[in-house]
């Protein structure tokens, strides 16, 4: 099959050059013939003589002149004409499995109606037989429609926030009447007309959700052991003191004062009875082994709709890496992690200054090993080299971000410091284009980072020794002062419990498929509207890193802040606009849809699309949902990637969906990186604080006090 399809691809490309001038018309590619000898059943060969090729080319020229409007029958018998990709996919999926009768040959002609279909066909062949990922196809019309929708969404959110501020002024007049109990409104029977929406977590997804949710329609309660949101892309900067921790956080209560917040950690979710068990008190949502003390009260909180956005934790254990645990390595996932890293680095510098140490001992103490060549690992290496250059006065000549100190605090230690970056794959930052990846590696090497690609971590022995396998297969022992693990994440134990509860519920209800069997990487399976598969209809939504969209021709979205924030805002708007998440049409709705209501099998985990009953029966109400009686699935709009690589240089890969706009590396990329990160801060307060931190660092250098 591979041989045939590769030849077919080449022939299509040749044909395409003759037909691009009249791509909008139907192109009949009778020259492509697929022969399936039934005796072998597994080998397909392309047969095409030079005469046939000449005839085909002549035919293309004639068709170019005539520009036919209708498809003529092909003389091959039997013959198939594919005018869309669905037909092509169906044929490719079944062609090898159902061989023709013995001693017969089937000639198949592909008919491709435009240039876009040709590209899609090539993508299908590449992905199916050669393992080449399909090239994204930019659809200008769809992109304009998506951008217009985003613009209307923004206006809708702005209007909601304006009304919220007006309501806050009214609340100030009646402050004495406010109840201090976080669950007072939750349990108030007078507010039974407002559904209870319980939000788990305080990360990107939940932060975007509570910013956009209309609390005039819902009672919203956020449960999280941390009472703030963190701008995680700048944690690497905070871990070396370039920015202060308080400059990149916002209190959950400030994010939306009309939303109630309860400090606590969800221990378990009762999917069937729609209730959560919560341990009250402070903690870390990524810490699975938080002990329950006697003074910790555990309560049950019922809900009507739950939004699960607990996120993921660092890869703190692995069967493939012996010794990987939180006792041996540092992570960079939370504010506490960043503070701990800064304290440890300063401790090592102070320790290396003590008397009685040999040069070799000082070098070991000041060898910093970072595992993982993704954005977190690369950005931390860039920030760490800036910090070390700053506080030791080491090689600031070519460093655009360096501070010209009179005497650096640790000037005598510059010759002992080294940073090693270990990456298991051949390239750093795999989500960036090839030229950007190469620029990142070159910049890090220029700053003095020892970049080890194609290097596997075998085991970790304590806090100060890591054993790796180099590309040549030889083992290497690296003695160091600290190991920072930035390679991957893992689902929380709570997420695993939720999937187990979903499996129990679906088995009890007699479903043939369980959500656990659809889970990918331990993430909760959801449909295109972020509804959790297997949960009681419309009662549980999952967004952010803990969720994964499943379905035909769908693949999970990347675990990034961009995706999480867009998902949070999306489901808030679904609720604000009054969509019924169960997707079940009423009698009146069914009548108005005139048979267009979706019907799903009773034993299917998938629900019909959410529906707006008011808009379905009242045309005057449709403007509020922009004519969409059935909710559109979530669509992720990729705006690109950013990464700081140290020395006043950064990578900026800007795109709009699948359309790459431009790439910038170096000082221009650094300017874009700074601009975007300032604009993306969640409040005016944090924008000003970040700008002041940058100014302070540039003028006075980084602080080396340990508190």
C-alpha positions as CSV (number, residue, x, y, z in Angstrom):
1,X,0.0,0.0,0.0
2,X,2.8,2.4,0.9
3,X,4.4,2.0,-2.5
4,X,1.1,2.7,-4.3
5,X,0.1,5.7,-2.3
6,X,3.6,7.2,-2.6
7,X,3.4,6.9,-6.4
8,X,-0.2,8.2,-6.3
9,X,1.0,11.3,-4.3
10,X,3.7,12.1,-6.9
11,X,1.2,11.7,-9.7
12,X,-1.3,14.0,-8.0
13,X,1.4,16.6,-7.5
14,X,2.2,16.4,-11.3
15,X,-1.4,16.7,-12.1
16,X,-1.9,19.6,-9.7
17,X,0.7,21.7,-11.6
18,X,-1.4,21.3,-14.8
19,X,-4.7,22.1,-13.1
20,X,-4.0,24.9,-10.6
21,X,-5.3,27.5,-13.0
22,X,-8.8,25.9,-12.9
23,X,-8.8,24.5,-9.4
24,X,-12.3,25.7,-8.6
25,X,-13.7,23.4,-11.2
26,X,-14.0,19.6,-10.9
27,X,-10.8,17.8,-11.8
28,X,-11.2,14.3,-12.9
29,X,-8.0,12.3,-12.2
30,X,-8.7,9.2,-14.2
31,X,-4.9,8.7,-14.5
32,X,-4.7,7.4,-11.0
33,X,-5.4,3.7,-10.9
34,X,-5.4,1.5,-7.9
35,X,-5.2,-2.2,-8.6
36,X,-6.0,-4.7,-5.8
37,X,-5.0,-8.3,-6.8
38,X,-7.2,-10.5,-4.6
39,X,-4.7,-13.3,-4.5
40,X,-2.3,-11.3,-2.2
41,X,-5.0,-9.2,-0.4
42,X,-2.3,-7.0,1.1
43,X,-0.3,-5.6,-1.8
44,X,-1.6,-2.8,-4.0
45,X,0.4,-1.5,-6.9
46,X,0.0,1.5,-9.2
47,X,-0.1,0.7,-12.9
48,X,0.4,3.4,-15.3
49,X,2.0,3.3,-18.7
50,X,3.7,6.2,-20.4
51,X,0.9,6.2,-23.0
52,X,-1.7,6.6,-20.3
53,X,0.4,9.4,-18.7
54,X,0.5,11.3,-22.0
55,X,-3.2,10.8,-22.5
56,X,-3.9,12.0,-19.0
57,X,-1.9,15.1,-19.5
58,X,-3.6,15.9,-22.8
59,X,-7.0,15.4,-21.1
60,X,-6.0,17.8,-18.4
61,X,-5.1,20.4,-21.0
62,X,-8.5,19.9,-22.7
63,X,-10.3,20.2,-19.4
64,X,-8.5,23.4,-18.6
65,X,-9.9,24.9,-21.8
66,X,-13.4,23.5,-21.4
67,X,-13.8,23.9,-17.6
68,X,-16.5,21.3,-17.2
69,X,-19.3,21.9,-14.7
70,X,-20.6,18.4,-14.3
71,X,-18.8,15.1,-13.5
72,X,-18.9,12.6,-16.4
73,X,-19.0,8.9,-15.8
74,X,-15.6,7.2,-15.8
75,X,-15.2,4.2,-18.0
76,X,-13.5,2.1,-15.4
77,X,-15.8,-0.4,-13.9
78,X,-16.4,-0.2,-11.0
79,X,-15.2,3.3,-10.4
80,X,-15.4,5.6,-7.4
81,X,-15.5,9.4,-7.5
82,X,-14.6,11.2,-4.3
83,X,-15.8,14.8,-4.1
84,X,-15.0,15.3,-0.4
85,X,-12.5,13.9,2.1
86,X,-15.1,11.8,3.9
87,X,-15.3,9.5,0.9
88,X,-11.5,9.3,0.6
89,X,-11.2,8.4,4.3
90,X,-13.9,5.8,4.1
91,X,-12.2,4.1,1.1
92,X,-8.8,4.2,2.6
93,X,-10.1,2.7,5.9
94,X,-11.9,-0.2,4.1
95,X,-10.0,-0.7,0.9
96,X,-7.4,-3.2,2.3
97,X,-9.9,-5.0,4.5
98,X,-12.4,-6.0,1.8
99,X,-10.5,-7.5,-1.1
100,X,-12.3,-7.8,-4.5
101,X,-13.4,-11.2,-5.8
102,X,-10.6,-13.5,-6.9
103,X,-8.7,-12.9,-10.2
104,X,-10.3,-9.5,-10.6
105,X,-8.9,-6.0,-10.5
106,X,-10.6,-2.8,-9.3
107,X,-9.6,0.4,-10.9
108,X,-10.3,3.4,-8.8
109,X,-10.4,7.0,-10.0
110,X,-10.0,9.9,-7.5
111,X,-11.9,13.1,-8.3
112,X,-10.8,16.2,-6.5
113,X,-12.9,19.3,-6.8
114,X,-10.5,22.1,-5.7
115,X,-7.0,22.9,-4.4
116,X,-8.1,22.6,-0.8
117,X,-9.4,19.1,-1.4
118,X,-6.1,18.1,-3.0
119,X,-4.1,19.3,0.1
120,X,-6.5,17.4,2.3
121,X,-6.0,14.3,0.3
122,X,-2.2,14.6,0.5
123,X,-2.5,15.0,4.2
124,X,-4.6,11.8,4.5
125,X,-2.1,9.8,2.5
126,X,0.9,11.1,4.4
127,X,-0.6,10.6,7.8
128,X,-2.0,7.1,7.1
129,X,0.9,5.4,5.3
130,X,4.0,7.4,6.1
131,X,3.4,8.7,9.6
132,X,3.8,12.3,8.5
133,X,1.6,14.7,10.5
134,X,-0.9,16.5,8.2
135,X,0.0,20.0,7.2
136,X,-2.5,22.5,8.7
137,X,-4.8,24.0,6.1
138,X,-5.7,27.6,6.6
139,X,-9.3,28.4,6.0
140,X,-9.6,32.2,5.8
141,X,-13.4,32.2,5.9
142,X,-13.5,30.0,9.0
143,X,-10.8,32.2,10.7
144,X,-12.7,35.4,10.0
145,X,-15.9,33.8,11.5
146,X,-13.9,32.6,14.6
147,X,-12.3,36.1,15.1
148,X,-15.7,37.8,14.7
149,X,-17.1,35.4,17.3
150,X,-14.2,36.2,19.7
151,X,-14.8,39.9,19.2
152,X,-18.5,39.6,20.1
153,X,-17.6,37.4,23.1
154,X,-15.2,40.1,24.4
155,X,-17.9,42.8,24.1
156,X,-20.3,40.5,25.9
157,X,-17.8,40.0,28.7
158,X,-17.0,43.7,29.0
159,X,-20.7,44.5,29.3
160,X,-21.1,41.8,32.0
161,X,-18.1,43.2,34.0
162,X,-19.5,46.8,33.7
163,X,-22.8,45.6,35.2
164,X,-20.9,43.7,37.9
165,X,-19.1,46.9,38.9
166,X,-22.4,48.8,39.2
167,X,-23.7,46.0,41.4
168,X,-20.6,46.2,43.6
169,X,-21.3,49.9,44.3
170,X,-24.8,48.9,45.5
171,X,-23.3,46.2,47.7
172,X,-21.0,48.8,49.4
173,X,-24.1,50.6,50.7
174,X,-25.3,47.5,52.4
175,X,-22.0,46.1,53.8
176,X,-23.4,45.6,57.3
177,X,-26.0,43.2,56.0
178,X,-23.4,40.9,54.3
179,X,-23.0,37.4,55.8
180,X,-19.5,36.2,56.6
181,X,-20.3,32.6,56.1
182,X,-19.0,31.5,52.6
183,X,-21.9,29.0,52.3
184,X,-24.7,31.3,53.4
185,X,-25.9,31.9,49.9
186,X,-25.2,28.4,48.9
187,X,-27.6,27.0,51.4
188,X,-30.2,29.8,51.2
189,X,-33.6,28.3,50.1
190,X,-34.7,31.7,48.9
191,X,-32.1,31.5,46.1
192,X,-33.2,28.1,44.9
193,X,-33.9,29.6,41.4
194,X,-30.2,30.1,41.0
195,X,-28.3,26.9,40.2
196,X,-25.3,26.1,42.4
197,X,-22.0,26.0,40.4
198,X,-19.1,24.5,42.3
199,X,-15.6,25.3,40.9
200,X,-12.6,23.2,41.8
201,X,-9.2,24.9,41.6
202,X,-7.9,28.4,41.1
203,X,-5.7,28.1,38.0
204,X,-6.0,29.4,34.5
205,X,-9.2,27.6,33.6
206,X,-11.1,28.5,36.8
207,X,-9.8,32.0,36.8
208,X,-11.1,32.7,33.3
209,X,-14.4,31.0,34.3
210,X,-15.1,33.2,37.3
211,X,-14.1,36.3,35.4
212,X,-16.8,35.6,32.9
213,X,-19.6,33.9,34.8
214,X,-22.8,35.9,35.5
215,X,-23.5,35.6,39.3
216,X,-26.9,37.2,38.8
217,X,-28.0,33.8,37.3
218,X,-25.8,31.4,39.3
219,X,-24.5,30.9,42.8
220,X,-20.8,30.3,42.3
221,X,-18.5,28.8,44.9
222,X,-14.7,28.3,44.3
223,X,-13.0,25.6,46.4
224,X,-9.2,25.6,46.4
225,X,-6.4,25.3,49.0
226,X,-4.7,28.4,47.6
227,X,-6.7,31.6,47.5
228,X,-4.9,33.2,44.5
229,X,-4.3,32.8,40.8
230,X,-0.7,32.6,39.6
231,X,0.6,33.9,36.2
232,X,2.6,30.7,35.7
233,X,4.6,31.7,32.6
234,X,6.6,34.0,34.9
235,X,7.4,31.5,37.7
236,X,10.9,31.0,36.2
237,X,11.5,34.7,36.5
238,X,10.2,34.7,40.1
239,X,12.5,31.7,41.0
240,X,15.5,33.9,40.6
241,X,14.1,37.2,42.0
242,X,13.7,39.0,38.7
243,X,10.0,39.5,39.6
244,X,8.5,39.3,43.1
245,X,6.0,36.5,43.8
246,X,3.2,39.0,44.7
247,X,3.6,40.7,41.4
248,X,2.3,37.7,39.4
249,X,-0.6,36.6,41.6
250,X,-4.2,37.8,42.0
251,X,-6.5,37.0,44.9
252,X,-9.5,34.8,43.9
253,X,-11.7,37.2,45.8
254,X,-10.4,40.1,43.7
255,X,-10.9,38.3,40.5
256,X,-14.7,38.4,41.0
257,X,-15.9,39.8,44.3
258,X,-19.4,38.4,43.6
259,X,-18.1,34.9,43.6
260,X,-17.8,33.1,47.0
261,X,-14.5,31.5,47.9
262,X,-13.9,28.6,50.3
263,X,-10.4,27.7,51.4
264,X,-10.2,23.9,51.3
265,X,-9.2,20.9,49.3
266,X,-11.6,18.5,47.5
267,X,-10.9,14.9,48.7
268,X,-13.6,13.1,46.7
269,X,-16.4,13.6,44.2
270,X,-19.7,11.7,44.4
271,X,-20.6,11.8,40.7
272,X,-24.0,10.1,41.1
273,X,-25.3,12.2,44.0
274,X,-23.6,15.4,42.8
275,X,-21.6,16.2,45.9
276,X,-18.0,16.8,46.9
277,X,-16.1,16.0,50.1
278,X,-14.0,19.0,51.1
279,X,-11.2,19.3,53.7
280,X,-11.3,22.9,55.0
281,X,-8.0,24.7,55.5
282,X,-4.9,25.8,53.6
283,X,-2.8,23.5,51.5
284,X,-1.5,22.9,48.0
285,X,-3.8,21.5,45.3
286,X,-0.8,19.7,43.6
287,X,0.2,18.0,46.8
288,X,-1.6,14.6,46.9
289,X,-0.3,13.6,50.3
290,X,-1.5,16.5,52.4
291,X,-2.3,15.0,55.8
292,X,-5.7,15.5,57.4
293,X,-5.1,16.9,60.9
294,X,-7.6,16.8,63.8
295,X,-8.3,20.5,63.4
296,X,-9.3,20.0,59.7
297,X,-13.0,19.9,59.3
298,X,-14.3,17.7,56.4
299,X,-17.7,18.7,55.0
300,X,-19.9,17.6,52.0
301,X,-20.9,20.3,49.5
302,X,-23.8,19.5,47.1
303,X,-23.9,21.1,43.6
304,X,-26.0,21.4,40.5
305,X,-23.1,21.9,38.1
306,X,-19.5,21.2,39.0
307,X,-16.5,22.7,37.0
308,X,-13.5,20.5,37.6
309,X,-10.3,22.5,36.9
310,X,-7.8,21.1,39.4
311,X,-5.0,20.9,36.8
312,X,-2.1,18.6,37.0
313,X,1.0,18.1,39.2
314,X,4.7,17.8,38.4
315,X,6.0,14.4,37.4
316,X,7.2,13.6,40.9
317,X,7.6,9.8,40.4
318,X,8.3,7.5,37.5
319,X,9.0,3.8,37.1
320,X,11.5,4.6,34.4
321,X,13.6,7.0,36.6
322,X,14.8,5.5,39.8
323,X,15.2,8.1,42.6
324,X,12.8,10.7,41.1
325,X,10.9,12.1,44.1
326,X,10.2,15.4,45.7
327,X,12.9,14.8,48.3
328,X,15.6,14.6,45.6
329,X,14.6,17.2,43.1
330,X,13.0,20.6,42.8
331,X,10.0,21.4,40.7
332,X,8.7,24.7,39.2
333,X,4.9,24.4,39.3
334,X,3.8,26.7,42.2
335,X,4.8,29.9,43.9
336,X,6.2,27.8,46.8
337,X,8.4,25.9,44.3
338,X,9.8,29.2,43.0
339,X,10.5,30.5,46.4
340,X,12.2,27.2,47.4
341,X,14.4,27.3,44.3
342,X,15.6,30.8,45.0
343,X,16.4,30.0,48.6
344,X,18.3,26.9,47.6
345,X,20.3,28.6,45.0
346,X,21.4,31.4,47.4
347,X,22.2,28.8,50.0
348,X,24.5,27.0,47.6
349,X,26.3,30.3,46.8
350,X,26.7,31.0,50.5
351,X,27.9,27.4,51.1
352,X,30.5,27.6,48.3
353,X,31.9,30.7,50.0
354,X,32.7,28.9,53.2
355,X,36.4,28.2,54.1
356,X,38.1,24.9,53.8
357,X,36.5,23.8,50.4
358,X,38.5,22.7,47.4
359,X,37.9,24.0,44.0
360,X,36.3,20.7,43.0
361,X,33.9,20.8,45.9
362,X,32.9,24.4,45.0
363,X,32.3,23.3,41.3
364,X,30.1,20.5,42.5
365,X,28.1,22.8,44.7
366,X,27.6,25.3,41.9
367,X,26.7,22.9,39.2
368,X,23.0,23.3,38.5
369,X,21.3,20.5,36.6
370,X,17.9,21.1,34.8
371,X,16.1,18.1,33.3
372,X,13.6,18.9,30.6
373,X,14.0,20.9,27.4
374,X,10.4,22.2,27.2
375,X,9.3,25.8,28.0
376,X,9.8,25.5,31.8
377,X,13.2,24.0,31.6
378,X,14.5,26.3,28.9
379,X,13.1,29.5,30.5
380,X,14.5,28.5,33.9
381,X,18.0,27.9,32.4
382,X,17.8,31.4,30.7
383,X,16.7,33.1,34.0
384,X,19.2,31.2,36.1
385,X,22.2,32.1,33.8
386,X,21.0,35.7,34.0
387,X,20.9,35.5,37.8
388,X,24.4,33.9,38.1
389,X,25.9,36.4,35.6
390,X,24.4,39.2,37.7
391,X,25.4,38.1,41.2
392,X,28.9,36.8,40.2
393,X,29.7,39.4,37.5
394,X,30.5,36.5,35.2
395,X,30.7,37.2,31.4
396,X,28.3,40.2,31.2
397,X,30.0,41.5,28.0
398,X,27.5,40.0,25.6
399,X,24.5,39.8,27.9
400,X,21.9,42.4,27.0
401,X,20.1,41.9,30.3
402,X,23.1,42.1,32.5
403,X,23.5,44.7,35.3
404,X,26.8,46.5,35.4
405,X,27.6,46.3,39.1
406,X,30.6,47.8,40.7
407,X,31.3,44.6,42.6
408,X,29.0,41.6,42.3
409,X,27.9,40.0,45.6
410,X,29.6,36.7,44.7
411,X,32.3,37.9,42.3
412,X,34.7,35.3,43.5
413,X,32.4,32.3,42.5
414,X,31.9,33.1,38.9
415,X,34.5,30.6,37.6
416,X,32.9,27.7,39.5
417,X,29.3,28.0,38.3
418,X,27.8,25.9,35.5
419,X,24.3,25.1,34.2
420,X,23.5,21.8,32.5
421,X,20.3,21.2,30.6
422,X,19.4,17.6,29.9
423,X,16.9,16.7,27.2
424,X,15.9,13.2,26.1
425,X,14.9,14.1,22.6
426,X,17.1,15.6,19.8
427,X,15.6,19.1,20.0
428,X,14.6,21.7,22.7
429,X,11.2,23.2,22.6
430,X,9.5,20.7,20.3
431,X,6.4,22.9,19.9
432,X,8.4,25.6,18.1
433,X,9.5,25.6,14.4
434,X,12.9,24.1,13.6
435,X,14.7,27.4,13.1
436,X,13.4,28.6,16.4
437,X,14.6,25.5,18.2
438,X,18.0,25.9,16.7
439,X,18.1,29.5,17.8
440,X,17.2,28.6,21.4
441,X,20.0,26.0,21.6
442,X,22.5,28.4,20.1
443,X,21.5,31.2,22.5
444,X,21.8,28.9,25.6
445,X,25.2,27.6,24.5
446,X,26.3,31.2,24.0
447,X,25.3,32.0,27.5
448,X,27.4,29.1,28.8
449,X,24.7,26.5,29.3
450,X,25.9,22.9,28.7
451,X,23.0,21.6,26.5
452,X,22.8,17.8,26.4
453,X,20.2,16.6,23.9
454,X,19.5,12.9,23.2
455,X,20.5,12.2,26.8
456,X,18.4,9.9,29.0
457,X,18.2,10.1,32.8
458,X,18.8,6.7,34.2
459,X,18.5,7.3,37.9
460,X,18.9,9.9,40.6
461,X,21.0,9.2,43.7
462,X,20.1,11.6,46.4
463,X,19.9,15.4,45.9
464,X,23.4,15.8,44.4
465,X,24.0,13.0,41.9
466,X,22.3,12.1,38.6
467,X,23.3,9.3,36.2
468,X,22.6,9.8,32.5
469,X,23.1,7.9,29.2
470,X,24.8,10.0,26.5
471,X,24.0,9.7,22.8
472,X,26.9,7.3,22.4
473,X,25.4,4.9,24.9
474,X,27.9,5.6,27.7
475,X,26.8,6.4,31.2
476,X,27.9,9.6,32.8
477,X,27.7,10.6,36.5
478,X,27.0,14.3,37.2
479,X,27.7,15.6,40.7
480,X,25.8,18.7,41.3
481,X,24.4,21.1,44.0
482,X,20.7,20.9,42.8
483,X,18.5,19.0,40.4
484,X,15.5,20.8,38.9
485,X,13.0,18.5,37.2
486,X,11.0,20.2,34.5
487,X,10.2,17.1,32.4
488,X,6.5,16.4,32.2
489,X,3.4,16.5,34.4
490,X,1.2,13.8,35.9
491,X,-2.5,13.8,36.8
492,X,-3.6,14.3,40.4
493,X,-4.9,11.5,42.5
494,X,-8.2,13.3,42.8
495,X,-8.5,13.1,39.0
496,X,-8.0,9.4,39.1
497,X,-10.7,9.1,41.8
498,X,-13.1,11.0,39.6
499,X,-12.5,8.7,36.6
500,X,-13.0,5.7,38.9
501,X,-16.3,7.1,40.2
502,X,-17.4,7.7,36.6
503,X,-16.6,4.1,35.7
504,X,-18.6,2.8,38.6
505,X,-21.6,5.0,37.7
506,X,-21.5,4.0,34.0
507,X,-21.2,0.3,34.8
508,X,-24.2,0.6,37.2
509,X,-26.2,2.3,34.5
510,X,-25.3,-0.4,32.0
511,X,-23.2,1.5,29.6
512,X,-21.1,-0.6,27.2
513,X,-18.1,1.8,27.3
514,X,-16.6,3.3,30.5
515,X,-15.0,6.8,30.7
516,X,-11.8,5.2,32.0
517,X,-11.3,3.3,28.7
518,X,-11.5,6.6,26.8
519,X,-9.1,8.5,29.2
520,X,-5.8,9.6,27.6
521,X,-2.8,10.1,29.9
522,X,-5.0,10.0,33.0
523,X,-7.0,13.0,31.9
524,X,-10.8,13.1,32.3
525,X,-12.6,12.5,28.9
526,X,-14.9,15.2,27.8
527,X,-16.9,15.9,24.7
528,X,-16.6,19.0,22.4
529,X,-18.6,21.1,24.9
530,X,-16.4,20.2,27.9
531,X,-19.0,17.9,29.4
532,X,-17.6,14.9,31.2
533,X,-18.4,11.6,29.6
534,X,-20.4,9.3,31.8
535,X,-21.5,11.8,34.4
536,X,-25.2,12.6,34.9
537,X,-26.2,14.7,32.0
538,X,-24.9,18.2,32.1
539,X,-23.8,18.0,35.8
540,X,-20.0,17.8,35.5
541,X,-17.7,19.9,33.3
542,X,-13.9,19.5,33.1
543,X,-11.6,22.1,31.7
544,X,-7.8,22.8,31.6
545,X,-5.0,20.4,31.9
546,X,-7.1,17.7,33.7
547,X,-9.4,17.2,30.7
548,X,-9.0,15.7,27.3
549,X,-11.5,16.0,24.4
550,X,-12.3,12.6,22.9
551,X,-14.4,11.7,19.8
552,X,-14.1,10.8,16.2
553,X,-11.3,12.7,14.4
554,X,-10.5,14.6,17.6
555,X,-7.3,14.7,19.6
556,X,-6.6,16.2,23.0
557,X,-5.5,19.8,23.1
558,X,-2.1,20.7,24.5
559,X,-1.9,21.3,28.3
560,X,-1.2,25.1,28.1
561,X,-2.5,28.2,29.7
562,X,-3.9,29.4,26.4
563,X,-6.2,26.4,26.1
564,X,-7.2,26.4,29.7
565,X,-8.2,30.1,29.8
566,X,-10.2,29.8,26.5
567,X,-12.0,26.8,27.8
568,X,-12.9,28.5,31.1
569,X,-14.4,31.5,29.3
570,X,-16.2,29.3,26.9
571,X,-18.2,27.3,29.4
572,X,-19.0,30.5,31.4
573,X,-20.6,31.9,28.3
574,X,-22.5,28.6,27.7
575,X,-24.1,29.0,31.1
576,X,-24.6,32.8,30.8
577,X,-26.5,32.3,27.6
578,X,-28.8,29.7,29.1
579,X,-27.9,26.6,27.2
580,X,-29.3,23.4,28.6
581,X,-26.2,21.2,29.0
582,X,-28.2,18.0,28.8
583,X,-29.0,18.7,25.2
584,X,-32.4,17.2,25.7
585,X,-35.1,19.0,23.6
586,X,-38.5,19.8,25.2
587,X,-41.7,19.1,23.2
588,X,-41.9,22.7,22.2
589,X,-38.2,22.8,21.2
590,X,-38.6,19.7,19.1
591,X,-41.6,21.2,17.3
592,X,-39.7,24.4,16.5
593,X,-36.6,22.6,15.3
594,X,-38.8,20.7,12.9
595,X,-37.1,17.3,13.3
596,X,-33.6,18.8,13.6
597,X,-33.2,17.7,17.2
598,X,-30.3,15.5,17.9
599,X,-31.0,12.0,19.1
600,X,-28.4,10.0,20.9
601,X,-28.4,6.3,21.7
602,X,-29.4,5.5,25.3
603,X,-26.2,3.5,25.8
604,X,-23.9,6.2,24.5
605,X,-21.7,8.3,26.7
606,X,-22.0,11.2,24.3
607,X,-24.9,13.7,24.7
608,X,-26.6,15.9,22.0
609,X,-25.2,19.4,21.7
610,X,-26.4,21.9,24.4
611,X,-29.6,23.6,23.3
612,X,-31.1,27.0,24.1
613,X,-34.8,26.3,24.6
614,X,-35.8,30.0,24.7
615,X,-34.1,30.8,21.4
616,X,-35.6,27.6,19.8
617,X,-39.2,28.7,20.4
618,X,-38.8,32.5,20.3
619,X,-37.0,34.0,17.3
620,X,-36.8,37.4,19.0
621,X,-34.5,35.8,21.6
622,X,-32.1,34.3,19.1
623,X,-30.0,37.5,18.8
624,X,-28.8,37.0,22.4
625,X,-27.1,33.7,21.3
626,X,-26.2,35.1,17.8
627,X,-28.7,32.7,16.2
628,X,-27.1,29.6,17.6
629,X,-29.9,27.5,19.0
630,X,-27.5,24.7,19.4
631,X,-24.2,25.6,21.0
632,X,-21.1,25.6,18.9
633,X,-18.3,23.2,20.1
634,X,-15.3,24.7,21.8
635,X,-12.7,26.0,19.2
636,X,-9.2,26.7,20.4
637,X,-7.6,29.7,18.8
638,X,-3.8,29.3,18.9
639,X,-2.0,32.6,19.1
640,X,1.5,31.2,19.2
641,X,4.3,30.5,21.7
642,X,6.7,32.5,23.7
643,X,9.9,31.5,25.5
644,X,12.7,33.4,27.3
645,X,16.1,31.9,26.6
646,X,18.3,34.2,28.6
647,X,20.8,37.0,27.8
648,X,18.0,39.4,26.9
649,X,16.8,37.1,24.1
650,X,13.5,35.3,23.6
651,X,11.6,33.3,21.0
652,X,8.3,34.7,19.7
653,X,6.3,32.5,17.4
654,X,3.1,34.3,16.5
655,X,0.3,32.7,14.7
656,X,-3.5,32.8,14.2
657,X,-4.9,29.4,14.4
658,X,-3.1,27.3,11.9
659,X,-1.7,30.3,10.1
660,X,1.9,31.2,11.0
661,X,2.3,34.9,10.9
662,X,6.0,35.5,11.9
663,X,8.8,34.2,14.0
664,X,11.3,36.3,15.9
665,X,14.3,35.3,17.9
666,X,16.8,37.4,19.8
667,X,16.3,41.0,21.1
668,X,13.2,41.6,18.9
669,X,11.7,38.4,20.2
670,X,12.5,39.6,23.8
671,X,10.7,42.8,23.2
672,X,7.6,40.9,22.0
673,X,7.9,38.5,25.0
674,X,7.9,41.4,27.4
675,X,5.1,43.2,25.7
676,X,2.8,40.2,25.6
677,X,3.5,39.2,29.2
678,X,2.7,42.7,30.5
679,X,-0.5,42.9,28.5
680,X,-1.6,39.4,29.5
681,X,-1.3,40.2,33.2
682,X,-4.7,39.8,34.8
683,X,-5.0,43.2,36.4
684,X,-3.7,46.8,36.2
685,X,-2.1,46.2,39.6
686,X,0.0,43.2,38.5
687,X,1.0,45.0,35.3
688,X,2.4,47.9,37.2
689,X,4.2,45.6,39.7
690,X,5.8,43.6,37.0
691,X,7.1,46.7,35.2
692,X,8.4,48.1,38.4
693,X,10.2,44.8,39.2
694,X,11.9,44.8,35.8
695,X,13.0,48.4,36.3
696,X,14.3,47.7,39.8
697,X,16.2,44.6,38.6
698,X,17.8,46.5,35.7
699,X,18.9,49.4,38.0
700,X,19.9,47.6,41.2
701,X,20.4,44.0,40.2
702,X,18.8,40.9,41.8
703,X,18.5,40.6,45.5
704,X,20.5,37.8,47.2
705,X,19.0,38.0,50.7
706,X,17.5,34.8,51.9
707,X,14.4,35.1,54.1
